[in-house]
């Protein structure tokens, strides 16, 4: 076990957000630095932000860089965890085949570094510290601007043949949009925050073309400006068209989850990310009912679907767990 006196570093590198936390105690973040990412500055801008946040954090704690023993990184894109290299980022230029683990070791003077995809890292955190404690296998989904997935088995990230696994956002699902030319789009194009907005914008264009009124369209004025946040708010007020858009997204997600249950047979499914903040009545309960209706019958009742527990710091918590594992393995 890692000595709680050792300082550990956890870093989240997302498409829009950078977070960095330090701790000596499992399950806590003793100091947290958070900043927005400017994609126009590329990967080097993010690395500058990491150096700056790390320097501020250790200065506030009265530490030197050499006192931080290990670091974990949750990266917003595919990674080669064995070599601790990023494969690419779909939001920020400059991360293709980048030796992130080596960079952290050299730039921050941290001897042990572990790098994984951010969804995997979030799933790890929920399995050890959050809504998945005591459950295995655990299927975790983060549903935000995109959809990421993780499979955690006995408290460890499952990575398939080595380049990751459970890329559920790229699973093909029956199209919930009758106006779409694609009969089997990827899940994240219809059930992510961006996907829900896209479904809504197409529905709004249809209303406009038919000269029909829709509260969301009337408020916004232009279909191209409608977002998932507006749809969720209008659905909460009982707007029929917004409820229909949400139902299309829920049905696509439920289809994907039913297939995942048939293949993985998880003990628990955790749904996190900004879209899941839509809540119990409009998100979780309808999804549970849809999955229950479609799932492989012998597996019905063997799992549950619950909200994530660790909030906006989930990836930092998971990254600190990666750091803890790395330091333990090196001892």
N, C-alpha and C positions, 0 to 999 in steps of 0.2 A: 504493500500500500504506500501511496505517496505521503510523505510527511507534510502535515498541514502547515508547517512553518515555511515551506518552499513557495516562492512566488511563481504563479503561472499566468500566462497571457492568452487571451482569446480574442480573435479578430474575425469580424464579419465584413466581407467585401461583396456588396450587392451591386445592382445596377443603378440604384438611386441613393443608397445609404451606406455609410462606413461606420462601423462600431468597433470599439476596442475596450476590453475590460481586463482587469487584473484582480487576482484573489490568492489567498492562502488556504481558503476553506472550501471544501466541496459544497456545491449548491448555492454559493453566494457569489456576488460580484462586488468587490470592495471599492472599486472605482471604475467608472464608465465614461468613455468619451464617444460622442456621437456627432457626425457631421453629414451634410448632404454631399453627394458626388456630382461633379460637373463633367458629364461625358465628353464635352468638347476638349477637356484637358487630357483625355486619354488615361492609359494605365499609369503613366509617370505621375500624373496629377494625384492619383489615388495613393501611389507609393509615397509621395511627398506628404500626403495627409496622414498616412500611417506613422511615418517618422515623427511628424510634428505632434500627433496625439500621444504617441508613446513617450516622447520626451516630456510632455506636460504631465502625463500620468505618473511617471516615476519621480519627477521632481516634486509633485504634490505629496507623494508617499515617502519622500526622503530616501529613495533607492538609487543605486547605480544599475546600469543595464546588465551587468554581469550577475546581479542578484536574481534576475528572472531566469528560471531554470528551463522552462519549456513553453512552447507556444503551439496552439491549435488554430487553424484557419478554416473558416467556412467560406468557400468561394462561389460566386454566382455564375456558374458555368461548369462544363465538364472538366474533370481533372484526371490525371494519372496519379492516384494516391501513392502508389509504390515509389515513384520517383519524385513525388511532391511537385509536379509540374502542372501548370494550367494548360488545357488544350486550346480553349478559346473562350471569349465572352461574346454574348449576342447583344450586349448593351454598350460596351466600352471597347474602343480599339486599343491594341497594344498588348493583349494578353496571350496571343497565339504562341504555344509551346514555350511558355515562360517558366524559368526555374524558381518558382515562388518560395519553396522551402529553403533553397540556398540563399535567396535574397534576404529572407527574414533572419536566418542565422548570421549572415555577414553584416547586414545593415543595423540590426537591433542587438547583436551580440547575445543571441539566445541559442544555446547549444542543441536543443532537441526541438524539432518542428514536425508537425503532422498537418497535411492539407487534404481536405475532402470537399465535395460538393456541398453547397449550403443546405439543400433539402435533406441530404443524408445527415448532416450535422444537427439540424433541427430535430430530426427524428430521433437521433441518439439522445439529445437532451430530454425530450419528452419521455423516452423509455426509462431513463435513469432518475429523472428529477420531477417529471410532470405527470401528465394524464395517463402515461403508459406504464407506470411503475408496477412491476409484478406481472406484466403481460408479455407473452412471447408465443408466436411471432407477432410483431407489431407492424401494421401498415400505417404510414404517416403520409398525409398530403398537405402541401402548402398551396393554397389557392389565392393568388393575388393577381398581378398583371399577367403572369403565366401560371402554369401548374407544374409543380415538382413533386416527386415521391421518394419515399425511403422505405426499406424493409429492414427492421431491426430484429435480429434473432439472438436471444439470450444476452441482450445488452450490447451486441456488436453489429456494426453496419455490414449488411450483405451487399457485396459488390460484383456478384456474378463472376464472369471470366476475368475481371480486373479493371474494367473501364466504367463501372457503374451498373446499376440495375434499377428496375422499377421506374422507368421514365414514362410514367402513366399519362403525363400530359400529351405524349405523342401517340398514345393509343388511338386507333381509329374507331369511331363510334358512328351509329346511324345519324344522319343529319336531322336535327330538330327544326331546321329552317326550310320551309317549303320553297322559298325563293332562291336557295343556294344551288349552284351548279354542281357542287361536290356532294355525292351521296354519302360518303364516309369521311368526314373531316377529322382532323386531329382534335382530341378532347379540349385542349387549351384554347382552340379557336372558337369554341362555343360556350365553355363553362368557366373560363378565367374572367377576371375583371374586364380585361380588354375584350374577351369574347362576348360577354353579356352586353357590353356597350355596342359591339358590332351588330349583334342580333337586334338591339333596340334601334340602332340607326337605320337598319334595313326596314324595320317595321315602320319607322317614322317616315321614311321616303315613300313607302306605300300609302300611308295616310295622306301625305302631302299630295301625291299624284292623284288620289281619289277625291281630294278636297275634304277629307274627314278631319275632325278635330281630335286631338289627343292632348291631355293636360301637360305631359312632359314636353311635347313638341311646341305647344302654345307658349309655354314658359321660356323655352330656349330659343325658339324662333328658327333655328337651323338644325336639321337632322344630324349633321356631322359633328355637332358639339355635345350631343347627348352622351352621358357616361353611365357606368354601372351604379355609381353612387346615387345618381338621380333616380334610376330605375328602382333601386332598393327603397329609397325614401318614398317614392310614389306607391310602390307595392304595399308598403307598410300602412299607407292611408287607404288601401283598398282599390287602387286604380286597376281596372280589369286588364288593360293592355300590358301594363307593367307586370302584373301577376302572370300573364301568359308568357312574357319574355323570361321571367325567372323560372317558370315551369319547364321551358325548353332546356335551359341550362341544367336544372336539377335532373331532368330525365337523362340527359347525356352523361352526367356524372354518375348517376345511379347505375346506368348500363355498364360503365367502366368498372365501378366498384364490384358489381356482381361478377364480372369476368375475373377480376383480381381475387375475389373470395374463392372462386372455383379452382384457381391455380395455386393460391398461397395458403388458404385456410387460416387467416390470421385470427388471433384471439381478440384483438381490438383494432379498430380503425380510428385514427385521430385526424380530424380535419382542422387545419390551421390556416393562416394567411388572412389578408384583409377581407376577402369575399365572405369568409366564414363569420365575420362580424355581423352579417345580415341577421343571424340569430336563430333561436330555437324554432319559432313559429313558422318562419318563411324559408328556412334553410335546413336545419338538422332533422326536424320531425318529418317533413315531406320526403327527404332523401332516405331516411330509415324505412319509411313505408314503401317507397319505390324499390329499394334494394330487397326488402323482405319479399316483395311480390315476384321478383325476377331471379333471385339467387338459387343456386343449386340446392334442391330441397333437403338432402341429407345434412347440409351445412347450416341450414336455417336455425337460428337460436344459439349457434356456437360462438358468436362474436357480437360486439356492440359497436356503435358509432358515436363518438363523443367529441366535444370541442377540445382544442389544444389548451394548455394551462399556463404556459410560460411567457406569453405576451411577446412584446417587441424585442426582448432580449434573448429569445430562444436560441438563436444561432450563436450568440456569445456564450451562453451556458454550455451548448454543445461543444464549441471550440475549446472551452476550458476543460471539458471532459477529455477531449482528444489530447490536450496538453498533459493532463494527468496520466493518461495511458502511456504517452510517449516517455514521460519522465520515469514512470514505474518500470517500463521495459528497459530503460537505459541503466537502471541502478544495479 
